[in-house]
């Protein structure tokens, strides 16, 4: 599938994509005379792809392509993709819960025990 903007709406490009047994999801220009098949729902995915590449270009090694070999560049791009994915999926809900509980209870250890994340300990330091 080819996702592109209106600037790429040309019959020659659409024919080339069709020859490769793919589907071109390009919004039609205002001056197009014949109707074409276009999905606005799939077109929204293009925004996610563009944002990913903009984030990846923030890494100097990717933007300037220091690596001469394509394998090394692909490996660096994979590492950047993992880092972007981790940054987007990290959760702070655990820390928010602990800070809220520690304000209500007292110490952070008591909050952890109350939340069930740490085993309770007796006064001699061994688990119960």
C-alpha angles and dihedrals in degrees: 000000000000117000113192140148129252093277089073095051101122131132092229092057092045090051092049091051091048091051088057089054093247133122125242114216100191122147111242121250117245092249096053111124102195121060118245135193112262131165116204089191092060091041089064088067088065089069091056092050092049092048090051092053091047090053092046091052089060086075107084095214091058097041095051097032098227092178117088096196120071091222092058092046091050091050091051090048090051091052090049090049091052091049092049090048092050092048091053095046103043113118129215096185092103092055093044090051092049094048092048091048093047090054090054099040110029121242125040091239091058090048091052092049092047090050090049097241095116128042114248115252132210123231092267092060098250123118117258 
